[in-house]
Amino acid sequence: MKRIALGALTLAVPLIFSNLARAENPDHLQQLLVTRACQACDLAGADLSETHLIGVDLRDANLAGADLSAANLEGADLTGANLEGANLTGAMLTNASLINADLDNVNFTQARMYYVDVAGASVNNVDLTQAEVVGTPINVGGE
């Protein structure tokens, strides 16, 4: 009996800790996907890769460490959002607002950034490898 309990515990522990590693609030994630608006939501570490987030309202949201690779963020409002360490590889950002956002350590590799407003954003140590940047005042090393 002790062996069965120990075996079950051995299997359960990694599952418990893998859920802790995903920091996003599941209710906030559901709210975003249903209503397309989630101001000041906690989506840290969320997997939003390949998601169509056209025109979403994510003002002041916590997206630190989130996976937004290949996401479509056209017209998205991320004013004041925390995107520190987020992965935006291959993301599409056209006419998006990143005003006063924290973009430190963001991976924009192969992202397409057209006319993105980054006024007042913190843009330290960003990766713009093979990114298409048009009408967006952002570059390696920040503003």
Residue pairs with C-beta under 8 A, 6 or more apart in sequence:
21 45
22 45
22 46
22 47
23 42
23 44
23 45
23 65
24 42
24 43
24 44
24 45
24 46
24 66
25 41
25 42
25 43
28 38
28 41
28 42
28 43
29 43
29 46
31 37
31 38
31 41
32 38
32 41
32 43
32 53
32 56
32 58
33 51
36 53
36 55
36 56
36 57
37 56
37 57
37 58
38 56
38 57
38 58
38 61
39 57
39 58
39 59
39 60
39 61
40 59
40 60
40 61
40 62
41 58
41 61
41 62
42 61
42 62
43 58
43 61
43 62
43 63
43 66
44 62
44 63
44 64
44 65
44 66
44 82
45 64
45 65
45 66
46 63
46 66
46 67
47 66
47 67
48 66
48 67
48 68
48 71
49 67
49 68
49 69
49 70
49 71
49 87
50 69
50 70
50 71
51 68
51 71
51 72
52 71
52 72
53 68
53 71
53 72
53 73
53 76
54 72
54 73
54 74
54 75
54 76
55 74
55 75
55 76
55 77
56 73
56 76
56 77
57 76
57 77
58 76
58 77
58 78
58 81
59 77
59 78
59 79
59 80
59 81
60 79
60 80
60 81
61 78
61 81
61 82
62 81
62 82
63 78
63 81
63 82
63 83
63 86
64 82
64 83
64 84
64 85
64 86
64 102
65 84
65 85
65 86
66 83
66 86
66 87
67 86
67 87
68 83
68 86
68 87
68 88
68 91
69 87
69 88
69 89
69 90
69 91
70 89
70 90
70 91
71 88
71 91
71 92
72 91
72 92
73 91
73 92
73 93
73 96
74 92
74 93
74 94
74 95
74 96
75 94
75 95
75 96
76 93
76 96
76 97
77 96
77 97
78 96
78 97
78 98
78 101
79 97
79 98
79 99
79 100
79 101
80 99
80 100
80 101
81 98
81 101
81 102
82 101
82 102
83 98
83 101
83 102
83 103
83 106
84 102
84 103
84 104
84 105
84 106
85 104
85 105
85 106
86 106
86 107
87 106
87 107
88 106
88 107
88 108
88 111
89 107
89 108
89 109
89 110
89 111
90 109
90 110
90 111
91 108
91 111
91 112
92 111
92 112
93 111
93 112
93 113
93 114
93 116
94 112
94 113
94 114
94 115
94 116
95 114
95 115
95 116
96 116
96 117
97 116
97 117
98 116
98 117
98 118
98 121
99 117
99 118
99 119
99 120
99 121
100 119
100 120
100 121
101 118
101 121
101 122
102 121
102 122
103 118
103 121
103 122
103 123
103 126
103 138
104 122
104 123
104 124
104 125
104 126
105 124
105 125
105 126
106 123
106 126
106 127
107 126
107 127
108 126
108 127
108 128
108 131
109 127
109 128
109 129
109 130
109 131
110 129
110 130
110 131
111 128
111 131
111 132
112 131
112 132
113 131
113 132
113 133
113 134
113 136
113 138
114 132
114 134
114 135
114 136
115 134
115 135
115 136
116 135
116 136
116 138
118 136
118 137
118 138
118 143
121 138
121 143
122 142
123 138
123 142
123 143
124 141
124 142
125 142
126 138
126 140
126 142
127 140
128 138
128 139
128 140
133 139
137 143
